[in-house]
Amino acid sequence: MVNQDGIRRIIDECLREYPCELELIYNEPMAFHTTFRVGGPADCYAKPQGEGFPAFAACLLRAARADGTPVFILGGGANIVVADRGIRGIVLDTSGWTGKTEEGDAGPGDGPAMRFRSGTGADAAAELAAGAALSGLEFLAGMPGSIGGAVWMNARCYEREIADALIETEIIDFSEAEESSKGSVSRFLRIPADRAAFGYKRSPFQSRPCLILSAGFALKSGREREIRGEMEAHRRNREAKGHYRYPSAGSAFRNNRAFGKPTGKIIDELGLRGLRIGGAQVAPFHGNIIINAGGAAAGDIRALTGEVAARVKAAAGFVLEPEILFVGDWG
């Protein structure tokens, strides 16, 4: 466990400099904050809210970096498994930083634009766009997680991905931090989207130490009824596939076109549906979904993910790449 007295000092210093509404809990079970409903305690769980979020978050990242205290940035908790031993340092929850912040013209030929704070739910962002009769984010309807997380992993479904609409990302950057008397200095930057820097469920932010603050999207004017109709079709499709039946993270493994078929189909053909370790199970209704079937530990999910990957490699020669991120203290 990281020294909690040191964490308290960091938090207190940043609150004095940059007051904001803050939910602060020590030894908070991360099972309360992930869609898998598993995970041990965070040394410190911090959820800043309101307009003071950016300045407080920048101070926290700067001070923690100078102190050597790890900070884990939490979005919607939709694609992660936190270790049963928990997660060391500070968990910075972005879900208090929500809403639409700007509308305007995305630029010549790009049409209207909308910008969302990173803690905004992906589904909520699609709803806000639909309410303005703007099309381009329908594929996010029914998707768990946040806009920040969706940008970070270049979320993809229904033949669309975040990079298709993204025009700019605002970040707190500390990848090339300068040094000051208070340690490393975080910078607020707006990064124009470089389509070539994004790939299948990959973004340039995965290799850059930064906190995503907001994202701007180029959308198209449309008919609200038609936009909402497509959104409802996506939600029904997700429900029919069983995405909401049990705690899970959605797809367990990335699809790879080189395999010639979806990962779920490969797993199905090997008869692995229903395979179980402890409380973790390959969903009986979908080969590429691992579920918490009841009482699962994070270790069960990790072990089952490894077992499925090993069996697929042995039988088909394919190396599956987990889409789930395993974070925290795995010992």
C-alpha positions as CSV (number, residue, x, y, z in Angstrom):
1,M,0.0,0.0,0.0
2,V,1.2,3.5,-0.9
3,N,1.7,5.8,2.1
4,Q,-1.8,7.3,2.7
5,D,-0.4,10.2,4.7
6,G,1.5,11.2,1.6
7,I,-1.6,10.9,-0.5
8,R,-3.6,13.1,2.0
9,R,-0.9,15.7,1.8
10,I,-1.1,15.8,-2.0
11,I,-4.9,16.0,-2.0
12,D,-4.9,18.7,0.7
13,E,-2.4,20.8,-1.2
14,C,-4.3,20.6,-4.4
15,L,-7.6,21.4,-2.8
16,R,-6.1,24.5,-1.2
17,E,-4.7,25.8,-4.5
18,Y,-7.7,24.7,-6.6
19,P,-10.9,24.2,-4.6
20,C,-13.5,21.9,-6.1
21,E,-16.2,19.5,-5.0
22,L,-14.5,16.3,-4.3
23,E,-15.6,12.8,-3.3
24,L,-12.7,11.2,-1.5
25,I,-12.6,7.6,-0.1
26,Y,-9.7,5.6,1.1
27,N,-9.6,1.8,0.7
28,E,-12.5,2.0,-1.7
29,P,-13.4,-1.4,-3.4
30,M,-13.0,-1.0,-7.1
31,A,-15.8,-3.6,-7.6
32,F,-18.1,-0.6,-7.1
33,H,-16.7,1.2,-10.1
34,T,-16.3,-1.4,-12.9
35,T,-18.8,-3.1,-15.1
36,F,-17.3,-6.5,-14.1
37,R,-18.1,-5.8,-10.5
38,V,-14.8,-7.1,-9.3
39,G,-11.6,-5.6,-7.9
40,G,-10.0,-4.9,-4.6
41,P,-9.5,-1.6,-2.8
42,A,-7.9,1.6,-4.2
43,D,-5.5,3.2,-1.7
44,C,-7.4,6.4,-2.5
45,Y,-10.4,7.0,-4.8
46,A,-10.8,10.7,-5.8
47,K,-13.7,12.0,-7.9
48,P,-13.5,15.8,-8.5
49,Q,-16.6,17.4,-9.9
50,G,-17.8,20.6,-11.4
51,E,-15.9,23.4,-13.1
52,G,-12.9,23.0,-10.9
53,F,-12.1,19.6,-12.3
54,P,-9.4,20.5,-14.9
55,A,-7.2,22.7,-12.5
56,F,-7.5,20.3,-9.6
57,A,-6.7,17.2,-11.8
58,A,-3.7,19.0,-13.3
59,C,-2.4,19.8,-9.8
60,L,-3.0,16.3,-8.6
61,L,-1.2,14.7,-11.6
62,R,1.7,17.2,-11.1
63,A,2.0,16.7,-7.4
64,A,1.7,12.9,-7.5
65,R,4.3,12.7,-10.3
66,A,6.7,14.8,-8.2
67,D,6.0,12.6,-5.2
68,G,6.3,9.3,-7.1
69,T,2.7,8.3,-6.2
70,P,1.0,6.4,-9.0
71,V,-2.3,7.7,-10.4
72,F,-4.7,5.6,-12.4
73,I,-7.2,7.5,-14.5
74,L,-10.7,5.8,-14.4
75,G,-13.3,6.4,-17.1
76,G,-16.5,4.4,-17.0
77,G,-14.8,1.2,-15.7
78,A,-16.2,-0.7,-18.7
79,N,-13.1,-2.3,-20.2
80,I,-11.0,-3.2,-17.1
81,V,-10.5,-5.8,-14.5
82,V,-8.9,-4.5,-11.3
83,A,-6.8,-7.0,-9.3
84,D,-8.2,-8.6,-6.2
85,R,-5.3,-7.0,-4.3
86,G,-6.6,-3.6,-5.5
87,I,-4.8,-0.7,-7.0
88,R,-2.0,1.3,-5.5
89,G,-1.9,5.1,-5.2
90,I,-4.7,7.4,-6.4
91,V,-7.6,6.4,-8.7
92,L,-8.8,9.6,-10.4
93,D,-12.4,9.1,-11.5
94,T,-13.4,11.3,-14.4
95,S,-17.1,10.6,-14.2
96,G,-17.7,13.9,-12.4
97,W,-16.6,15.8,-15.5
98,T,-19.6,15.5,-17.8
99,G,-21.7,17.3,-20.4
100,K,-21.6,19.1,-23.7
101,T,-19.3,22.1,-23.8
102,E,-19.3,23.5,-27.3
103,E,-21.1,23.5,-30.6
104,G,-20.0,25.1,-33.8
105,D,-18.6,24.5,-37.2
106,A,-16.0,21.7,-37.4
107,G,-14.3,23.4,-40.4
108,P,-14.6,23.6,-44.1
109,G,-16.5,20.5,-45.4
110,D,-16.7,19.0,-41.9
111,G,-20.2,20.1,-40.9
112,P,-21.4,20.9,-37.4
113,A,-19.3,20.0,-34.4
114,M,-20.0,19.0,-30.8
115,R,-17.6,18.7,-27.9
116,F,-18.1,16.5,-24.8
117,R,-16.2,16.4,-21.5
118,S,-14.4,13.1,-21.0
119,G,-16.5,11.7,-18.2
120,T,-19.7,12.0,-20.3
121,G,-21.2,8.5,-20.9
122,A,-20.8,7.3,-24.4
123,D,-24.6,6.6,-24.6
124,A,-25.3,10.1,-23.1
125,A,-23.1,11.7,-25.8
126,A,-25.1,10.0,-28.5
127,E,-28.3,11.2,-26.9
128,L,-27.1,14.8,-26.8
129,A,-26.1,14.6,-30.4
130,A,-29.5,13.1,-31.3
131,G,-31.3,15.9,-29.4
132,A,-29.5,18.4,-31.6
133,A,-30.5,16.4,-34.7
134,L,-26.8,15.6,-35.4
135,S,-25.7,12.3,-36.8
136,G,-22.4,10.4,-36.5
137,L,-22.4,9.0,-32.9
138,E,-25.3,6.6,-33.2
139,F,-23.0,3.6,-32.9
140,L,-22.3,4.7,-29.3
141,A,-25.9,4.1,-28.3
142,G,-26.1,1.5,-25.5
143,M,-22.3,1.4,-25.2
144,P,-21.0,1.4,-21.6
145,G,-18.1,3.6,-20.6
146,S,-17.2,7.2,-21.1
147,I,-16.2,9.5,-24.0
148,G,-12.7,9.7,-22.6
149,G,-12.3,5.9,-22.5
150,A,-13.9,5.6,-26.0
151,V,-11.3,8.0,-27.4
152,W,-8.5,6.4,-25.5
153,M,-9.2,3.0,-27.1
154,N,-10.8,4.2,-30.3
155,A,-14.0,2.4,-29.5
156,R,-15.5,0.6,-32.5
157,C,-18.8,-1.2,-33.3
158,Y,-21.3,-1.4,-36.1
159,E,-18.6,-0.7,-38.7
160,R,-17.9,2.7,-37.1
161,E,-15.1,3.9,-34.8
162,I,-14.4,7.0,-32.8
163,A,-11.6,8.2,-35.2
164,D,-14.2,8.4,-38.0
165,A,-15.8,11.5,-36.3
166,L,-13.1,12.8,-34.0
167,I,-11.6,16.2,-34.9
168,E,-9.8,17.3,-31.8
169,T,-8.9,16.1,-28.3
170,E,-8.2,18.3,-25.3
171,I,-5.7,16.7,-22.9
172,I,-3.6,17.4,-19.8
173,D,-0.2,16.3,-21.0
174,F,2.7,15.3,-18.9
175,S,4.7,13.2,-21.4
176,E,7.2,16.0,-22.0
177,A,6.8,17.7,-18.7
178,E,9.1,20.5,-17.7
179,E,10.4,20.8,-14.2
180,S,9.5,23.5,-11.7
181,S,9.9,24.0,-8.0
182,K,6.7,21.9,-7.6
183,G,7.8,19.1,-9.8
184,S,6.7,18.3,-13.3
185,V,4.4,20.8,-15.0
186,S,1.2,19.5,-16.7
187,R,0.2,21.2,-20.0
188,F,-3.3,21.8,-21.4
189,L,-3.2,21.0,-25.1
190,R,-5.7,20.6,-27.9
191,I,-4.6,17.9,-30.3
192,P,-6.0,17.8,-33.8
193,A,-7.0,14.3,-34.8
194,D,-4.5,12.6,-37.0
195,R,-6.5,9.7,-38.6
196,A,-3.3,7.9,-39.5
197,A,-2.4,7.7,-35.8
198,F,-5.4,5.6,-35.0
199,G,-5.9,1.9,-35.7
200,Y,-8.2,-0.9,-34.8
201,K,-9.1,-0.1,-31.1
202,R,-5.8,1.8,-30.8
203,S,-5.2,5.5,-30.3
204,P,-2.0,7.6,-29.9
205,F,-3.1,8.3,-26.3
206,Q,-2.4,4.7,-25.3
207,S,1.3,5.5,-25.4
208,R,1.2,9.0,-24.1
209,P,1.0,9.9,-20.4
210,C,-2.0,12.2,-20.4
211,L,-5.5,12.8,-19.1
212,I,-8.2,13.3,-21.8
213,L,-10.4,16.3,-20.8
214,S,-12.7,16.5,-23.8
215,A,-13.2,15.5,-27.4
216,G,-14.7,17.3,-30.4
217,F,-16.6,15.5,-33.1
218,A,-17.6,16.5,-36.7
219,L,-21.2,15.4,-37.2
220,K,-23.8,15.8,-39.9
221,S,-27.2,17.4,-39.7
222,G,-30.0,14.8,-39.9
223,R,-33.5,14.0,-38.8
224,E,-33.8,13.3,-35.1
225,R,-36.4,10.6,-35.6
226,E,-34.1,8.7,-38.0
227,I,-31.1,9.2,-35.8
228,R,-33.0,7.9,-32.7
229,G,-34.3,5.0,-34.7
230,E,-30.8,3.8,-35.5
231,M,-29.8,4.3,-31.9
232,E,-32.6,2.1,-30.6
233,A,-31.8,-0.6,-33.2
234,H,-28.2,-0.7,-31.8
235,R,-29.5,-0.9,-28.2
236,R,-31.8,-3.8,-29.1
237,N,-29.0,-5.5,-30.9
238,R,-26.7,-5.3,-27.8
239,E,-29.5,-6.5,-25.6
240,A,-30.2,-9.5,-27.9
241,K,-26.5,-10.4,-27.9
242,G,-26.7,-10.6,-24.1
243,H,-24.4,-7.6,-23.3
244,Y,-26.5,-6.6,-20.3
245,R,-27.4,-10.0,-18.8
246,Y,-24.4,-10.3,-16.5
247,P,-21.5,-8.1,-15.4
248,S,-18.9,-8.1,-18.1
249,A,-16.6,-5.9,-20.2
250,G,-18.2,-6.7,-23.5
251,S,-15.8,-8.3,-26.0
252,A,-13.0,-10.1,-24.2
253,F,-10.6,-10.3,-27.2
254,R,-9.9,-8.1,-30.2
255,N,-11.0,-9.2,-33.6
256,N,-8.2,-9.8,-36.1
257,R,-9.1,-9.8,-39.8
258,A,-6.1,-12.0,-40.5
259,F,-7.9,-14.9,-38.7
260,G,-10.6,-14.9,-41.4
261,K,-13.5,-14.8,-39.0
262,P,-14.6,-13.1,-35.8
263,T,-12.9,-14.1,-32.6
264,G,-16.3,-15.1,-31.1
265,K,-16.8,-17.6,-33.9
266,I,-13.4,-19.1,-33.4
267,I,-14.1,-19.6,-29.7
268,D,-17.6,-21.1,-30.5
269,E,-16.2,-23.6,-33.0
270,L,-13.8,-24.9,-30.4
271,G,-16.8,-25.5,-28.1
272,L,-15.6,-23.1,-25.4
273,R,-18.9,-21.5,-24.7
274,G,-19.8,-22.1,-21.0
275,L,-16.2,-22.8,-20.0
276,R,-15.8,-21.7,-16.4
277,I,-13.1,-21.0,-13.8
278,G,-14.5,-20.0,-10.5
279,G,-17.2,-17.4,-11.0
280,A,-16.0,-16.4,-14.4
281,Q,-17.5,-18.0,-17.5
282,V,-17.3,-17.8,-21.2
283,A,-20.9,-16.6,-21.9
284,P,-23.2,-19.4,-23.0
285,F,-24.7,-17.0,-25.5
286,H,-21.5,-15.5,-27.0
287,G,-18.0,-16.9,-27.4
288,N,-16.2,-13.5,-27.1
289,I,-17.9,-12.4,-23.9
290,I,-16.6,-13.4,-20.5
291,I,-19.0,-12.8,-17.7
292,N,-19.1,-12.7,-13.9
293,A,-21.6,-15.5,-13.5
294,G,-21.7,-14.9,-9.8
295,G,-19.1,-14.4,-7.1
296,A,-16.2,-14.1,-9.6
297,A,-12.9,-12.9,-8.4
298,A,-10.6,-10.8,-10.7
299,G,-8.2,-13.7,-10.7
300,D,-10.9,-16.0,-12.1
301,I,-11.5,-13.6,-15.0
302,R,-7.8,-13.3,-15.7
303,A,-7.3,-17.1,-15.5
304,L,-10.2,-17.8,-17.8
305,T,-9.0,-15.2,-20.4
306,G,-5.6,-16.9,-20.4
307,E,-7.1,-20.4,-20.7
308,V,-9.3,-19.4,-23.7
309,A,-6.3,-17.8,-25.4
310,A,-4.2,-20.9,-24.8
311,R,-6.8,-23.3,-26.1
312,V,-7.3,-21.2,-29.3
313,K,-3.6,-21.0,-29.9
314,A,-3.2,-24.8,-29.4
315,A,-6.1,-25.7,-31.6
316,A,-6.0,-23.0,-34.3
317,G,-2.6,-21.3,-34.0
318,F,-4.1,-17.9,-33.5
319,V,-2.7,-15.6,-30.8
320,L,-5.7,-13.8,-29.3
321,E,-5.1,-10.3,-28.0
322,P,-7.2,-9.4,-24.9
323,E,-9.4,-6.4,-25.2
324,I,-9.9,-6.3,-21.4
325,L,-7.2,-4.4,-19.5
326,F,-5.9,-6.0,-16.4
327,V,-4.8,-3.3,-14.0
328,G,-3.8,-2.9,-10.4
329,D,-1.7,-5.0,-8.0
330,W,-1.5,-8.5,-9.4
331,G,1.4,-9.4,-7.0
